[in-house]
Amino acid sequence: MIRRNKMEIQSSIRSISSAVSQLNALPRDLLRLWVILFVCFLVAPASAHELRPAYLELRETKPGEFKVLWKTPMVGDLRLSLSPAFSGDTTAVTEVIMRTPPGAAIQTWTLRAPSLRGQTVGIRGLEGTMTDALLRVEFADGSSWTQRLTARMTSAKIPLREAPLAVAGVYFKLGGEHILTGFDHLLFILAMLIITRGGWMLVKTITAFTVAHSVTLTLAALGFVHVPQPPVEAVIALSIVFVAAEIVRGQQGRKGITASAPWVVAFTFGLLHGLGFAGALSEVGLPEGSIPLALLFFSFGVEAGHFLFVGVVLSVMAIARRVKLPAPPWAQVLPPYAIGSIAMFWLIQRVAAF
């Protein structure tokens, strides 16, 4: 028994040594590229919390008086040092009440502002952060105004009347930026692209993923489905681990369900990813009176970013097929192992945060 264990240990050591020697044979440029990508995806979750937008809502309850809701992101127990500022005459007529649900600090109070239209509203401290701020003003006459502030544009003037498509533009940008900074969603899409390798199967796979996450995004955003976000984020990471393992099995000649019917896997996990999109949308909320429009254009923004990423990856893959870099045959397993390792790191991190 001891001898057999000793032989197994020696065999494992030889396997590791062989893998290290093969890794050294990998072209330095290719190895450096994957190391950079690996580090970028690992550090992405560390900055993700600050990327959640702040949210300022002013709702006019009677002429010149507004209920204020001010939500700022929190990193652990620390709240970002942000505060709203107005250019005109405003007075707080009630005390500020603050509560701290997970990931945010929410303050509410009543503000008196006889002439809020035409004022400039800004967010102090926004220029020193990586977050954005979504502003929403609803007037008693039914009109409203929505604007997005960034570190480069920390203030905006409230117009006398809002343009009809202003809400659409704001939420379209929010959707596009969410998918392009949602590294877990992008990594899942990348893994599916590696499996399908383009063609009609890719079209069916992308369509299934789009339909699935659009359904759950809509149901969750409208309040028909309520699922806690931490388990959803953990299962999203698990979905990436599963697909990465399917890639490795396929390269070993063992065809799995993802290679046989990728659109089924894309649809199934797409339902979960849609709940993840809904969680991001809930961070800023949907404007009263413009919920269908905002939800529709947020979905359009997600899809625009989604297809932009797919287009870039397919272009890179096409170039790689034409420019053949010298690499050992085993180098093809590096992408799925890198994807799976990053996703497993996220999985452990998210489960530990429960």
C-alpha positions as CSV (number, residue, x, y, z in Angstrom):
1,M,0.0,0.0,0.0
2,I,2.8,2.4,0.9
3,R,4.7,1.5,-2.2
4,R,1.7,2.1,-4.4
5,N,1.1,5.6,-2.8
6,K,4.8,6.4,-3.3
7,M,4.5,5.4,-7.0
8,E,1.4,7.6,-7.4
9,I,3.2,10.6,-5.8
10,Q,6.2,10.1,-8.1
11,S,3.9,9.9,-11.1
12,S,2.2,13.1,-10.1
13,I,5.6,14.9,-9.7
14,R,6.6,13.7,-13.1
15,S,3.3,15.1,-14.6
16,I,3.8,18.4,-12.9
17,S,7.4,18.6,-14.1
18,S,6.3,17.8,-17.7
19,A,3.6,20.5,-17.6
20,V,6.1,23.1,-16.4
21,S,8.6,22.2,-19.1
22,Q,5.8,22.5,-21.7
23,L,4.8,25.8,-20.3
24,N,8.3,27.1,-20.7
25,A,8.1,26.0,-24.4
26,L,5.1,28.3,-25.0
27,P,5.9,31.4,-27.0
28,R,6.6,34.3,-24.6
29,D,4.2,36.7,-26.3
30,L,1.3,34.2,-26.1
31,L,2.1,33.3,-22.5
32,R,2.3,37.0,-21.5
33,L,-1.0,37.6,-23.1
34,W,-2.8,34.9,-21.1
35,V,-1.1,36.0,-17.9
36,I,-2.3,39.6,-18.5
37,L,-5.8,38.4,-19.2
38,F,-5.8,36.1,-16.1
39,V,-4.7,39.0,-13.8
40,C,-7.2,41.4,-15.3
41,F,-10.1,39.0,-14.7
42,L,-8.9,38.2,-11.2
43,V,-8.7,41.9,-10.1
44,A,-12.0,42.8,-11.8
45,P,-14.2,41.7,-8.9
46,A,-12.1,43.8,-6.5
47,S,-13.2,47.0,-8.3
48,A,-16.7,45.9,-9.2
49,H,-18.3,47.3,-6.1
50,E,-17.2,50.8,-6.9
51,L,-18.6,50.5,-10.4
52,R,-22.2,50.4,-9.0
53,P,-23.8,53.7,-9.7
54,A,-25.1,56.1,-7.1
55,Y,-28.7,57.1,-7.4
56,L,-30.5,60.4,-6.6
57,E,-34.2,60.6,-6.9
58,L,-36.4,63.7,-6.2
59,R,-40.1,63.2,-6.3
60,E,-42.4,66.3,-6.0
61,T,-45.2,65.5,-3.5
62,K,-46.6,69.1,-3.5
63,P,-45.6,72.3,-5.3
64,G,-42.0,73.1,-4.4
65,E,-41.5,70.1,-2.0
66,F,-39.6,67.0,-2.9
67,K,-39.1,63.6,-1.3
68,V,-35.4,62.8,-1.7
69,L,-33.8,59.3,-2.0
70,W,-30.0,59.3,-2.2
71,K,-28.2,56.0,-2.5
72,T,-24.4,55.7,-2.5
73,P,-22.3,52.5,-3.0
74,M,-20.5,51.0,-0.1
75,V,-17.2,49.1,-0.1
76,G,-17.4,46.9,2.9
77,D,-18.4,49.2,5.8
78,L,-17.1,52.3,4.0
79,R,-19.5,54.6,2.1
80,L,-18.2,56.6,-0.9
81,S,-17.9,60.3,0.1
82,L,-20.5,61.6,-2.3
83,S,-23.2,64.2,-1.8
84,P,-25.7,66.0,-4.0
85,A,-25.4,69.8,-4.6
86,F,-27.8,72.3,-6.1
87,S,-27.1,75.7,-7.6
88,G,-30.3,77.4,-6.4
89,D,-32.3,77.8,-3.3
90,T,-33.0,74.5,-1.5
91,T,-33.8,73.7,2.1
92,A,-34.0,70.4,4.0
93,V,-37.3,70.5,5.9
94,T,-36.9,67.1,7.6
95,E,-34.1,65.2,9.2
96,V,-32.0,62.8,7.1
97,I,-32.8,59.1,7.7
98,M,-30.2,56.6,6.7
99,R,-30.3,52.8,6.4
100,T,-27.6,50.5,5.1
101,P,-28.8,47.5,3.2
102,P,-25.9,45.3,1.8
103,G,-23.7,47.2,-0.6
104,A,-25.3,50.6,-0.3
105,A,-26.2,53.5,2.0
106,I,-29.7,54.9,1.5
107,Q,-30.6,58.4,2.8
108,T,-34.1,59.9,2.7
109,W,-35.4,63.4,3.6
110,T,-37.7,66.1,2.3
111,L,-36.4,69.1,0.4
112,R,-38.0,72.4,-0.3
113,A,-37.0,73.9,-3.7
114,P,-39.5,76.5,-5.0
115,S,-37.7,76.7,-8.4
116,L,-36.0,73.4,-9.1
117,R,-36.4,73.6,-12.9
118,G,-33.5,75.4,-14.4
119,Q,-31.2,74.6,-11.5
120,T,-27.9,72.8,-11.9
121,V,-27.6,69.6,-9.8
122,G,-24.3,67.9,-9.2
123,I,-22.6,65.3,-7.1
124,R,-19.7,66.4,-4.9
125,G,-16.8,64.0,-4.9
126,L,-17.8,62.1,-8.0
127,E,-14.7,63.3,-10.0
128,G,-12.5,61.2,-7.6
129,T,-14.3,57.9,-8.1
130,M,-14.9,55.2,-10.7
131,T,-18.6,55.2,-10.2
132,D,-21.4,57.1,-12.0
133,A,-24.6,58.7,-10.6
134,L,-28.1,58.4,-12.0
135,L,-30.3,61.4,-11.4
136,R,-34.1,61.2,-11.5
137,V,-36.5,64.1,-10.9
138,E,-40.3,63.6,-11.0
139,F,-42.5,66.7,-11.0
140,A,-46.1,66.8,-9.7
141,D,-47.4,67.6,-13.2
142,G,-46.3,64.2,-14.4
143,S,-43.2,65.4,-16.3
144,S,-39.8,64.0,-15.3
145,W,-36.1,64.3,-16.0
146,T,-33.3,61.6,-16.0
147,Q,-29.6,62.2,-16.4
148,R,-26.4,60.3,-15.8
149,L,-23.4,61.9,-14.3
150,T,-19.8,60.7,-14.5
151,A,-16.4,61.6,-13.2
152,R,-16.0,63.8,-16.3
153,M,-19.4,65.4,-16.1
154,T,-20.3,65.8,-12.4
155,S,-23.3,68.2,-12.9
156,A,-26.1,68.9,-15.3
157,K,-28.9,71.5,-15.6
158,I,-32.5,70.4,-15.1
159,P,-34.3,71.5,-18.2
160,L,-37.8,73.0,-18.3
161,R,-39.0,70.0,-20.2
162,E,-37.3,66.6,-20.8
163,A,-36.7,65.3,-24.3
164,P,-38.9,62.2,-25.0
165,L,-35.9,59.9,-25.6
166,A,-33.7,61.1,-22.8
167,V,-34.6,58.2,-20.6
168,A,-34.0,55.8,-23.5
169,G,-30.5,57.2,-24.0
170,V,-29.5,57.0,-20.4
171,Y,-30.7,53.4,-19.9
172,F,-29.2,52.3,-23.2
173,K,-25.8,53.4,-22.1
174,L,-26.3,51.8,-18.7
175,G,-27.1,48.5,-20.3
176,G,-24.2,48.6,-22.7
177,E,-21.7,49.5,-20.0
178,H,-23.0,46.8,-17.7
179,I,-22.3,44.0,-20.2
180,L,-19.0,45.4,-21.2
181,T,-17.8,45.6,-17.6
182,G,-19.6,42.4,-16.6
183,F,-16.5,40.2,-16.9
184,D,-18.3,37.1,-15.7
185,H,-20.9,37.4,-18.5
186,L,-18.2,38.1,-21.1
187,L,-16.2,35.1,-19.9
188,F,-19.2,32.8,-20.3
189,I,-19.8,34.2,-23.8
190,L,-16.1,33.7,-24.7
191,A,-16.3,30.0,-23.6
192,M,-19.4,29.4,-25.7
193,L,-17.6,31.0,-28.7
194,I,-14.7,28.6,-28.3
195,I,-17.1,25.6,-28.3
196,T,-19.3,26.6,-31.2
197,R,-16.5,28.0,-33.4
198,G,-18.8,30.2,-35.4
199,G,-21.3,29.2,-38.1
200,W,-25.1,28.5,-37.8
201,M,-24.6,26.8,-34.4
202,L,-23.2,30.1,-33.0
203,V,-26.2,32.0,-34.3
204,K,-28.6,29.6,-32.5
205,T,-26.5,29.7,-29.3
206,I,-26.3,33.5,-29.2
207,T,-30.1,33.7,-29.9
208,A,-30.9,31.2,-27.2
209,F,-28.8,33.1,-24.7
210,T,-30.4,36.5,-25.7
211,V,-33.9,35.2,-25.4
212,A,-33.3,33.5,-22.0
213,H,-31.6,36.4,-20.2
214,S,-34.2,38.9,-21.7
215,V,-37.0,36.8,-20.2
216,T,-35.6,36.7,-16.7
217,L,-34.4,40.3,-16.8
218,T,-37.9,41.5,-17.6
219,L,-39.6,39.3,-15.0
220,A,-37.2,40.2,-12.3
221,A,-37.1,43.9,-13.1
222,L,-40.9,44.1,-13.1
223,G,-41.1,42.3,-9.7
224,F,-42.6,38.9,-10.9
225,V,-39.4,37.0,-9.8
226,H,-37.5,37.6,-6.6
227,V,-34.2,35.8,-6.2
228,P,-31.4,36.8,-3.8
229,Q,-28.4,38.1,-5.7
230,P,-25.5,36.4,-3.9
231,P,-26.6,32.8,-4.9
232,V,-27.3,34.0,-8.5
233,E,-23.8,35.5,-8.8
234,A,-22.2,32.3,-7.4
235,V,-24.1,30.1,-9.9
236,I,-23.2,32.4,-12.7
237,A,-19.5,31.7,-11.8
238,L,-20.3,28.0,-11.6
239,S,-21.8,28.1,-15.1
240,I,-18.5,29.4,-16.5
241,V,-16.6,26.6,-14.7
242,F,-19.0,24.0,-16.3
243,V,-18.5,25.3,-19.8
244,A,-14.7,25.5,-19.4
245,A,-14.7,21.9,-18.3
246,E,-16.9,21.0,-21.3
247,I,-14.2,22.6,-23.6
248,V,-11.5,20.5,-22.0
249,R,-13.6,17.3,-22.4
250,G,-14.2,18.1,-26.0
251,Q,-10.5,18.6,-26.7
252,Q,-9.9,15.1,-25.1
253,G,-12.4,13.6,-27.6
254,R,-15.3,13.3,-25.1
255,K,-18.2,15.2,-26.5
256,G,-20.4,16.7,-23.8
257,I,-23.9,18.3,-23.9
258,T,-22.4,21.7,-24.6
259,A,-20.7,20.6,-27.7
260,S,-23.8,18.6,-28.8
261,A,-26.4,21.2,-28.1
262,P,-24.7,24.5,-27.1
263,W,-28.0,26.4,-27.5
264,V,-29.6,24.3,-24.8
265,V,-26.8,25.2,-22.3
266,A,-26.8,28.8,-23.4
267,F,-30.6,29.1,-22.8
268,T,-30.4,27.3,-19.4
269,F,-27.6,29.4,-18.1
270,G,-28.9,32.5,-19.9
271,L,-31.9,32.5,-17.5
272,L,-29.4,32.9,-14.6
273,H,-27.4,35.6,-16.3
274,G,-30.6,37.5,-16.9
275,L,-31.2,37.5,-13.1
276,G,-27.7,38.9,-12.8
277,F,-28.5,41.7,-15.2
278,A,-31.7,42.4,-13.2
279,G,-29.6,42.7,-10.1
280,A,-27.5,45.4,-11.8
281,L,-30.6,47.2,-12.9
282,S,-32.1,47.1,-9.4
283,E,-29.0,49.1,-8.2
284,V,-30.4,52.2,-10.0
285,G,-34.0,51.3,-10.3
286,L,-36.6,52.0,-13.0
287,P,-38.1,55.4,-13.3
288,E,-41.8,55.6,-12.4
289,G,-43.9,56.5,-15.5
290,S,-41.2,55.3,-17.9
291,I,-40.6,51.7,-16.7
292,P,-41.3,49.9,-20.1
293,L,-39.1,52.4,-22.0
294,A,-36.2,52.2,-19.6
295,L,-36.4,48.4,-19.4
296,L,-36.5,48.1,-23.1
297,F,-33.6,50.3,-23.8
298,F,-31.5,48.8,-21.0
299,S,-32.1,45.4,-22.7
300,F,-31.1,47.0,-26.1
301,G,-27.9,48.3,-24.5
302,V,-27.0,44.9,-23.0
303,E,-27.5,43.3,-26.5
304,A,-25.5,46.0,-28.2
305,G,-22.6,45.5,-25.9
306,H,-23.1,41.7,-26.1
307,F,-22.9,41.7,-30.0
308,L,-20.0,44.1,-29.9
309,F,-18.0,41.7,-27.8
310,V,-18.9,38.8,-30.0
311,G,-17.8,40.7,-33.1
312,V,-14.5,41.6,-31.6
313,V,-13.8,38.0,-30.5
314,L,-14.7,36.5,-33.8
315,S,-12.5,39.0,-35.6
316,V,-9.5,38.1,-33.3
317,M,-10.2,34.4,-33.9
318,A,-10.3,35.0,-37.7
319,I,-7.0,36.8,-37.5
320,A,-5.4,34.1,-35.3
321,R,-6.4,31.4,-37.9
322,R,-4.6,33.3,-40.6
323,V,-1.5,34.3,-38.6
324,K,-0.4,30.9,-37.2
325,L,2.0,31.4,-34.3
326,P,4.3,28.5,-33.4
327,A,3.0,26.8,-30.3
328,P,3.0,23.2,-28.9
329,P,-0.2,21.2,-29.5
330,W,-1.2,21.3,-25.9
331,A,-1.4,25.1,-25.9
332,Q,-5.0,24.9,-27.0
333,V,-5.9,23.8,-23.4
334,L,-4.6,27.0,-22.0
335,P,-7.7,29.1,-22.7
336,P,-10.2,26.8,-21.0
337,Y,-8.0,26.2,-18.0
338,A,-7.5,30.0,-17.6
339,I,-11.2,30.6,-18.0
340,G,-12.1,27.8,-15.5
341,S,-9.5,29.0,-13.0
342,I,-10.8,32.6,-13.0
343,A,-14.4,31.4,-12.7
344,M,-13.5,29.0,-9.8
345,F,-11.8,32.0,-8.0
346,W,-15.0,34.0,-8.4
347,L,-17.1,31.0,-7.2
348,I,-15.1,30.6,-4.0
349,Q,-15.1,34.4,-3.5
350,R,-18.9,34.7,-3.9
351,V,-19.8,31.7,-1.8
352,A,-17.5,33.0,1.0
353,A,-19.4,36.3,0.9
354,F,-22.8,34.6,1.7
